Amino acid sequence: MNIRKGIKSDLSQVLELIQELADYEKAAHEVEITLTQLEEDGFGENPVYEFFVAENESEIVGIALYYFRYSTWKGKAVYLEDLVVKGSERGKGYGQLLLDSIIKEAKRTNSKQVRWQVLDWNEPAIEFYKKLGADLDGEWINCTLTSQQIQSY
């Protein structure tokens, strides 16, 4: 098991994991991201995300993709966009190691919080987060404007 910062050449495997996550969440039709966009957004002139990868001996089997956000009440925060481990590799400790890396990154960058979301039906993930002692807040409602809504505004 190896956890390291992600690099540009990892992105094709990262995209495969993103697609696997979308399949798991029954939302494969929602994935619009391309390899070109991932490269530009992560390694272009103004990178907006970073990631860690989990490797076994031969391949990337997990990712933790994050970015920084700002809370007017708390200050800088790490936002964990996705924590994904291949279905065949779950339960082997990769998720814990990836989350540990996110927490270490939050400490290193003097972030005041680590935040993320979990679907209310994803019981394995919810139990994993509860074991960590994470606060699961059911009070806030997610709000989204889609690309199409933004363009027609």
Kinemage of the C-alpha trace (Angstrom):
@kinemage 1
@onewidth
@group {chain A} dominant
@subgroup {mainchain}
@vectorlist {calphas} color= white
{ca met a 1} P 0.000 0.000 0.000
{ca asn a 2} L 1.298 3.399 -0.957
{ca ile a 3} L -0.334 6.830 -0.610
{ca arg a 4} L 1.141 9.779 -2.479
{ca lys a 5} L 0.218 13.140 -3.990
{ca gly a 6} L -1.378 12.750 -7.399
{ca ile a 7} L 0.380 13.808 -10.584
{ca lys a 8} L -0.847 14.619 -14.080
{ca ser a 9} L -0.036 11.184 -15.478
{ca asp a 10} L -2.418 9.640 -12.904
{ca leu a 11} L -5.453 11.362 -14.361
{ca ser a 12} L -6.605 8.633 -16.757
{ca gln a 13} L -6.881 6.223 -13.807
{ca val a 14} L -8.474 8.979 -11.714
{ca leu a 15} L -11.135 9.424 -14.400
{ca glu a 16} L -11.813 5.674 -14.319
{ca leu a 17} L -12.353 5.885 -10.543
{ca ile a 18} L -14.655 8.888 -10.970
{ca gln a 19} L -16.704 6.853 -13.433
{ca glu a 20} L -16.760 3.872 -11.058
{ca leu a 21} L -18.044 6.154 -8.292
{ca ala a 22} L -20.754 7.517 -10.574
{ca asp a 23} L -21.811 3.956 -11.411
{ca tyr a 24} L -21.930 3.081 -7.700
{ca glu a 25} L -24.047 6.175 -7.031
{ca lys a 26} L -26.363 5.253 -9.939
{ca ala a 27} L -25.474 8.485 -11.720
{ca ala a 28} L -23.156 7.438 -14.568
{ca his a 29} L -25.142 9.678 -16.928
{ca glu a 30} L -24.135 12.711 -14.839
{ca val a 31} L -20.389 12.488 -15.556
{ca glu a 32} L -19.392 15.217 -17.996
{ca ile a 33} L -15.741 15.678 -17.019
{ca thr a 34} L -13.088 14.799 -19.592
{ca leu a 35} L -9.432 13.974 -19.244
{ca thr a 36} L -8.585 17.289 -20.916
{ca gln a 37} L -10.690 19.223 -18.416
{ca leu a 38} L -9.176 17.329 -15.470
{ca glu a 39} L -5.701 18.191 -16.773
{ca glu a 40} L -6.520 21.873 -17.212
{ca asp a 41} L -8.336 22.235 -13.903
{ca gly a 42} L -5.719 20.373 -11.884
{ca phe a 43} L -2.475 21.185 -13.670
{ca gly a 44} L -3.181 24.256 -15.781
{ca glu a 45} L -2.373 27.877 -15.074
{ca asn a 46} L -4.782 28.141 -12.111
{ca pro a 47} L -5.178 24.689 -10.510
{ca val a 48} L -8.397 24.347 -8.529
{ca tyr a 49} L -7.972 20.890 -7.009
{ca glu a 50} L -5.359 18.449 -5.750
{ca phe a 51} L -5.527 14.767 -4.935
{ca phe a 52} L -3.893 11.840 -3.236
{ca val a 53} L -3.755 8.381 -4.759
{ca ala a 54} L -3.673 4.963 -3.144
{ca glu a 55} L -1.661 2.376 -5.026
{ca asn a 56} L -1.314 -1.340 -4.700
{ca glu a 57} L 1.636 -2.980 -6.443
{ca ser a 58} L 0.323 -2.421 -9.960
{ca glu a 59} L -2.326 0.281 -10.129
{ca ile a 60} L -4.119 3.211 -8.544
{ca val a 61} L -6.952 1.778 -6.470
{ca gly a 62} L -8.207 4.898 -4.713
{ca ile a 63} L -8.235 8.681 -4.723
{ca ala a 64} L -9.021 11.524 -2.361
{ca leu a 65} L -9.694 14.646 -4.437
{ca tyr a 66} L -9.886 17.933 -2.534
{ca tyr a 67} L -9.730 21.691 -2.775
{ca phe a 68} L -9.716 24.624 -0.392
{ca arg a 69} L -12.830 26.555 0.511
{ca tyr a 70} L -13.394 29.365 2.937
{ca ser a 71} L -15.782 29.626 5.873
{ca thr a 72} L -16.579 33.159 7.011
{ca trp a 73} L -17.083 31.735 10.487
{ca lys a 74} L -14.078 29.402 10.701
{ca gly a 75} L -11.536 30.311 8.007
{ca lys a 76} L -9.747 28.084 5.525
{ca ala a 77} L -11.088 24.555 5.121
{ca val a 78} L -10.197 21.481 3.106
{ca tyr a 79} L -13.176 20.234 1.127
{ca leu a 80} L -12.969 16.548 0.284
{ca glu a 81} L -14.854 16.300 -2.991
{ca asp a 82} L -14.477 12.567 -3.442
{ca leu a 83} L -12.971 9.654 -1.571
{ca val a 84} L -13.096 6.655 -3.904
{ca val a 85} L -11.692 3.171 -3.496
{ca lys a 86} L -12.214 0.515 -6.173
{ca gly a 87} L -14.951 -1.890 -5.180
{ca ser a 88} L -12.541 -4.837 -5.271
{ca glu a 89} L -10.158 -3.048 -2.870
{ca arg a 90} L -12.626 -1.797 -0.236
{ca gly a 91} L -12.134 -2.948 3.322
{ca lys a 92} L -8.341 -3.178 2.975
{ca gly a 93} L -7.503 0.135 4.654
{ca tyr a 94} L -7.024 2.348 1.586
{ca gly a 95} L -9.914 4.651 2.504
{ca gln a 96} L -8.527 5.214 5.988
{ca leu a 97} L -5.056 5.978 4.623
{ca leu a 98} L -6.462 8.420 2.074
{ca leu a 99} L -8.532 10.192 4.715
{ca asp a 100} L -5.481 10.301 7.005
{ca ser a 101} L -3.622 12.070 4.177
{ca ile a 102} L -6.409 14.632 3.856
{ca ile a 103} L -6.302 15.322 7.599
{ca lys a 104} L -2.511 15.700 7.499
{ca glu a 105} L -2.913 18.132 4.588
{ca ala a 106} L -5.418 20.133 6.646
{ca lys a 107} L -2.920 20.311 9.502
{ca arg a 108} L -0.057 21.224 7.155
{ca thr a 109} L -2.062 24.080 5.599
{ca asn a 110} L -3.455 25.298 8.927
{ca ser a 111} L -7.006 24.592 7.786
{ca lys a 112} L -9.703 24.880 10.425
{ca gln a 113} L -12.006 22.175 9.054
{ca val a 114} L -12.224 19.194 6.762
{ca arg a 115} L -15.666 18.956 5.170
{ca trp a 116} L -17.341 16.526 2.773
{ca gln a 117} L -20.722 15.056 1.874
{ca val a 118} L -22.102 11.541 1.869
{ca leu a 119} L -25.301 10.290 0.286
{ca asp a 120} L -27.920 9.393 2.866
{ca trp a 121} L -28.271 5.841 1.477
{ca asn a 122} L -24.525 5.051 1.471
{ca glu a 123} L -24.533 3.116 4.760
{ca pro a 124} L -20.988 1.685 4.452
{ca ala a 125} L -19.545 5.194 4.042
{ca ile a 126} L -21.732 6.627 6.802
{ca glu a 127} L -20.573 3.927 9.225
{ca phe a 128} L -16.938 4.539 8.223
{ca tyr a 129} L -17.301 8.275 8.922
{ca lys a 130} L -19.109 7.673 12.217
{ca lys a 131} L -16.244 5.461 13.399
{ca leu a 132} L -13.930 8.409 12.791
{ca gly a 133} L -16.076 10.569 15.038
{ca ala a 134} L -17.149 12.869 12.202
{ca asp a 135} L -20.214 15.047 12.740
{ca leu a 136} L -22.911 14.093 10.232
{ca asp a 137} L -25.156 17.128 9.910
{ca gly a 138} L -28.591 16.570 8.401
{ca glu a 139} L -29.617 20.208 8.816
{ca trp a 140} L -28.092 21.747 5.678
{ca ile a 141} L -29.641 21.380 2.230
{ca asn a 142} L -27.428 21.260 -0.865
{ca cys a 143} L -28.129 23.883 -3.527
{ca thr a 144} L -26.845 23.667 -7.089
{ca leu a 145} L -27.140 25.620 -10.311
{ca thr a 146} L -26.236 23.469 -13.317
{ca ser a 147} L -24.080 24.552 -16.228
{ca gln a 148} L -27.215 24.961 -18.344
{ca gln a 149} L -28.885 27.113 -15.664
{ca ile a 150} L -25.802 29.300 -15.355
{ca gln a 151} L -25.653 29.837 -19.122
{ca ser a 152} L -29.335 30.703 -19.395
{ca tyr a 153} L -29.261 33.118 -16.476
